């Protein structure tokens, strides 16, 4: 068996994985026997074949056609009407999912060094499972024509020895052109910010290019063609990388060095203000679903919102909220970080005993919560930086955003920016965290939506950037 397959090390993608998927509980019921298909990290097809013998015991095999013809045998397959879990020892992976009656899918987490969302939906044939999802906006870009030129580029990070790889797209003509750097959200994202089977930054870059704005987007350190180690990186490291992208743009012919801005999505919406406050080269900023509260608290808010929208009972949501609130508080009290792992392990052990956390997920959750990124990010408060921001800023959030809910975030951001002479704050109706037109805003819904970015959102962003980059 090819053990190098389905290894997501530097090529994996994480888009706001819900830690609550590692907890117990479910919304409805389903028999797991049958064929299931999902899209892991927005990149890899995963097919799971589950059979149940006459004694009621489950067995499963997996394949990923995108990565070659091979089959992996799952171990420790467990299922009841609301829960499916299995391990894949050969590649060090584990899956836990809860049944979502509305989506008719197992909504859960694939854990392989870190946790990644994976939704498994029932399929009737191998061919239907492999049929590519329709993405009209991305397909139109691929077909062309494009009134801009595209160049693969590399540039050094401020961190020694790291080389970042990306795509610079510049409108046709001599310029010089105003430009923006696109800063991705949580997890090891690629330059296109692949998420839930969509390429948000590809579509956003195309829209900006067509309005006369040059765009630089890049793979995060340790991801795609960029060097470095993603696993040990923190938010300040990613901010240094984005600042290096600004410096690179300033050095390029055809780019107007005095008209460079930043567009950050999700976690990138926390990073962009850091740079704009300390670097005069960043002349304007767009925050797409940027946080307005400490990230540790935000994670609990978003997980509760997603659980509620997915149909989880209120008593289970309350138990999980209380558990994670205590866990984040206990971890925050360890300012040095030297006791983070034993603190997490003790709280999680109690969670297992209280039937809030499944025992098989305890180790993965403890590792995830005490990673270098988590120790720094969970305590990060974006408000002081936003208060110091004086350059023009556009703040956008969607009314269907369950990851950065507007009611909990926009009021705090509005107060923080009240002394900014050019701050525009907009809640976009019926828009989710990925800036798609949505009905409920859950991760499973994002995968099913054909639209990559709502045209209304693209118009607001491009109009504002054009007006502030002249």
N, C-alpha and C positions, 0 to 999 in steps of 0.2 A: 504494500500500500504506500502511496506517496504521502509521507507525513508532512511534506512541506506545503501541502494544499490546505486551503481554508485557514491559513495563518495570516492574521490581519496585522502583524507587527507594524511596519512603517506604511503599509498600504491600507490600513483599516480606516474607517470613518465613523465618528461618533457625533450624533446630533442630539444633544440634550437628553441622554438616556435617563429614564425615570428609575431612581433608586428603589421606588416602591415596588417595582416589578420583582425585586428580590424578596418581597414580603409575602405573607400568606393571605389568602382570601380570594374571592371571585364574585362575578356578577350573575352568572347563570350556569347552564349545564350543556355538556356535549360529550358524545363518545369519541375518543381519540382515534379509533381504528379507521384506517383509510390513508389516502394520499394528501399531503399538505405541501404548500409551496410558499416561499417567502423571499424577500429581497434584503439580504444582509448588508448593512452599511450603505444602502443605496447603490451597491455595486454588484454583489454576487447573488445569483440565484441559489437558493438552498431548497432541496426537495427532501421531504421526510416521508418514508413509507412505514406506517404503523400497522401491526397485526396483533390480534388478540386470540390466544389459544382457547381451547375448550375449558381450561381451568380459570379463565379470566385474567391471565397474565399477559402483559404487553411486551412486544419486541419491536425494534425499529432499525431501519437502515437509512443512511443519508447519502446524498450525492450533490455535487455542485457542478453542473454542466459547463459553467463558465470557466472552470479551472481544470478541465480534463475529464476523461472517462474513468471514473473510479467510484467505488462504493465504500463507505465507512459504516461499521457496525456500532450502534449505540448500546450503551450499558445502563443499568439501573433505571430502566424505563418505568415511570410511575404515572398513573393517571386516575383521576376520579372525574365525576361529571363537570368539575369546574377548574381542574388543574392538570397540566401536562408538564412533565420534566424528564430529562434524560441527560446522560453524560456521554462524551465521546473521548475516552481515555487516550486514544492514539494521538490526538492533537491537543489534549489538555483543555477541552471545551465542555461547557455545561449549558443547558437551556432550561428555563422555567417560564411557563406561560399560564395566563389565566384566561378563561373563556369570556369573550365579549359577545353577548347575544346579538347586539345591534349590528356588529360587523361580521358576525358568524366566523370569527377567527380567534386563534390563540394569540393574545397580545402579551409579549413577554420580553425576556432579556437573554441574549447569547453572551456568555461570559467566557473569555479567552484572554487572560492577562488583565483585561478590563471589560466593562459591560457595554453592550451595544444593543439597541432595540431590534427586535425581530418579531414580525407579525406573520403567523402561518395561517394561510387560508386554504380551505379544501379545494382540491382540483379533481376533475373527472378524467383527465388524460395527461400524459407526459407532454404532448404538444401544447396543450393549453397552458400548462405551467410555464413553458418557455417562451410563450408569445410576448414580444416586447410591449411594454406599456406605451400608450399613445402620449406623446409630449409635443403637441403642435408647435409651440413657440420654439422649442429647441430644434425641431425638424426644419422649420422655416429658416433658421439661422444657418443650419448645415447646407441647405439647398442654395442659399445666396440669392442674388448677389449681395456683397457687403461693401458699403461705401467707406471702408476703413482697411488699413493694413495691420496684419497680426505678426508679432515677432516673439519667438521664444527667447527669454533672457535669464541671466543669472546675476546675482549681486551679493556682496558679503553682508552678513549680519554684524551688528555691533559686538555680538559675542564672538570672540576669536575663533577662527577656523570653520565657522558655519557658512555655507553657501546656500542661498535661497534661490529656488527656480520658479519662474512664473511666466506669465503672458502679458506683453505690453501691446495694447491695441490702440492705434492712433488714426484719427480721421484722415481721409485723403486730402492732400494739399500740403503747403509748405509750413503752415503754422506761423509762429508758435501757438500751441493749443493749451488751454487750461487742462488740468489733469486731476484725477482722484486715485487714491489707493483704497482698495477694498479689503476690509479686515474681517475675517471669518469668526464664527461663533465657537462654542465649546467643542472640544475634541479634535482629533487629528484630521482636519479638513484639507481637502485639495483646493486648488486655485478656483475651481468652479463652484465650491461649496456644495458638493453633492450631498443631498439629504432626502430621504424618503423617495428615492428614485427620480429626483429632480436636480437641475443644475441652476440654482438661484443666481450665482454670480455670472454665469455665462449669459443669461438673459438680461440681467441688469447692465452688464458691460456693453452688450450690443445696443441697448436703448440709449445709453449715455454717448456711445460713439456716434450714433446717428444724429445726436444733437450737438456734435462738435466738441465733445469732451474725450480726452485720452484717458485710458484706464490701465492701471497696473494691478493684477491679481496674482497671487502666488501660493504655492504649496507651503503649509506650515513646516517648521523645522522637523526633520525626521519623517516627513510624509512625502509620498510621491517622489519627485526628483530632487527635493531639498535634502541637504545633509543635516546632521545633528541628531539629538536624542529627544524625541517627543516625550517619552515617559518621565523624564526628570524636569521638564520645562514647567514654568509657572506663568501667571499672567504678566508679571514684569518682563519675563523673557520674551513673551509674544509682543509686548509693547516695544521692546528694543528692536525686534525684527520689523515691525511695522514702521518704526522710525527710520530704519535703514532703507525701507522701500521709498520713503519720502526723499531721503538723500539721493537715492539712485535716480528718481525722477528729475530732481533738480539738475543732475549732471547730463541729462539727455538732450541732444539737439532736437529742436522741434517742440519742446515742452516749455511753456511759460513758467519760469521758476517762481514768480510771484503770485501764481494763481493755482496753487496745489491744495486740494482738500482731502478729507478723510470720510469714508463711509464705512461704519461698523455695524455688523449684524449680531444681535444677541450679546454674547460675551465681547464681541468686537465693539459693541456699543458702550462697553465699560473701558475698553482700551483706547478708543479714539480720543475721548476727552483728556486722558492722561497725556497724550502726545501734544494735543492742541494747547494745553496749558503751559507746557514746558518748551515747546518748539515753535518759534515764530514763523517757520516755513509753512506750517499748517494754517491756512487762511480761513477755512470753513469746515464744518463738521455735520454729518448726517448720522443720526442714531436710529437704527432700525431695530425696534424691540430691545433697546438697551435697558439694563436694570436700574431701578430706583430705590433699591434696598440692599442690605447685606446679602451676599449670594447664598450663604447658608440658609437664611430665612426664606429667600426666594425659592430655593429648591423645594422646601416643604410646602410652600404655597402652591407652586406649580403642580407638584405631585398630587396634592389634594384636589385641585381643579380637574386634572386629567382623570383621576379616579372617579370623581363625581360624574363627569361627563360620560364615562365609560360604564356607569351603572353600579358602581360599588356601593354597598349599603352604608348608611351614615355612621353606624356604630363602628364599622371597620375603619372608615376614614378617620374617625375621632381617635381610635386606638393608635393608628399609625402616625397621626399628627403628633400625639403626645409622645410617642416613642422617639420620633426623629427630633422633635424639639429638645427633649432631654439630651439626646446624643449630641446634637450640635452645640448645645450649651456646655456640656461637659468637655467636648473637644476644644471649644473656644477658651475655656478656663486654663488649659495647658498652653500658655503663651510660648514656651520654649519648644514645644512639639516633641519633647523627649519621651513623653509618656502617652503619646497619641494612640499607638497601637494597643497597649494593654487597656486603656480607657475604652476604646472602641470595642475590643473583644469582650470586656466585662458587660457593657451595656447591651451588646448584641446577644450575648449568652442569656441575659435576662429576657430579651425580646423573644428568643427561641422558647424559653420556658413559658412565656406568656402567650405563645402562639401568634406572635406578630411577625416573626421572621422564621422562614423555613430553615431547618438545621443544615441542609445541604448548601445553603447560600451564605452561611455565616462567614466563612473565610473570605469569600469574594467581596462581600460587603465591607468587611474590616479593611481589606487591602485598598479598596477603592476610596474609602473615606479618609485614609491616612496617607495617600499618595502625596508627593510634593505639591502637585497642583491643588489638591483639595485642601491641604493644610493652609495654603496661602489664600486660596479663593474664597473659602467659606467665611472667612473673617473680613473680606474686603468690603468696604463701604464706599460706594461711588459718589455719595452726596458731597463730601468736601471738595472733590475735584470738580464736580458740576458747579458748585458755588463759585469756584475760581475761574470758570470758563467765561471769557469775554468776547471771543470770536463768534461770528454768526453760526447758529446751530439750528438744525431742523430735527425735531424729535417726532418719531412716528411709532404708533403701536396700533394693533388691530383689535377690534372689539371682540373677536373670537380667539384671541391669543391666550392659550391656557398655560404657556410656558413663562411668559412675562405679562401677567394679567394687567390690563390698563388701570382698573380701579385701584389696585394696590401700588402701582408704580408711577403713573402719570402725575398724580397729585403731588407726590414727593419731588419728582423732577421739576414740575412747574414751580414749586416753592424754591427749590435750589437755584433755578435760573432766573428768578424774578429781577435780579439786578443786571442781567445780560441785556444790552440794548437791542439785540437782534436775535431773539429766540422765538421760534415758531413751534408750537406743540399741537399735534393733530392725532385724534383717534379715528382711524379709518374703519367705517362700518363693514361688518361681515368679512373681515380679513383675519387670517390666522397668523401663527408665529412665522411661517414661511412666506408670508405675504401673498397667499392664495385666497381666492374667494371661497369661503367655507361656511358650513352650516353649524358645526359643533366645535371644531378645532382640535380634535384628537389626532395623535400620530397616525393611527390607522386610516383616518379620513384623508390625511395629506397624501398618502400613497395612492389612494384611489382617484384623487383629483387630477385631471389631465392638464390643467393650467399650471404652469410653473410659477409665474408671478402675475398678479392681477394687473391688467392694463391701467386701472385707476391709480394703483400704487406707483407704477412706473412713471406715470405722468406727473404726479406730485413731486417725486424725487427729481426727475430730470428738469422740470420747470424751475424748481428751487435752485438746483445746482447751476443751471445756465444763468439765472438771475444774479447769483452770488459769485460767479467766476469771471465776470467781465472786468 
